[in-house]
Amino acid sequence: MEPIALKIRDALASQLGLEPEEILEDTDIIEELGADSLDLVELIMELEKEFNISVTDDAIYSCHTVADLTEFVKNMQ
């Protein structure tokens, strides 16, 4: 995984109480990890702080996997 993906994976693991190794780039955040809307809001805040970007609620709901989020963050920087 590239550095952005690793940071996203680590943030998700910490937030959801999982081991980072359980989260792959193609892991679906909602379907496979069971993230709910509160988890997504907290993830938005973490991404904004970590990468110094602004994330809308609509944007985060269009990202389903770690790879989607990685691509989104790269495009926002």
Secondary structure as UniProt FT lines:
FT   HELIX           3..16
FT   HELIX           20..22
FT   TURN            25..26
FT   TURN            29..33
FT   HELIX           37..51
FT   HELIX           57..61
FT   HELIX           66..76
//
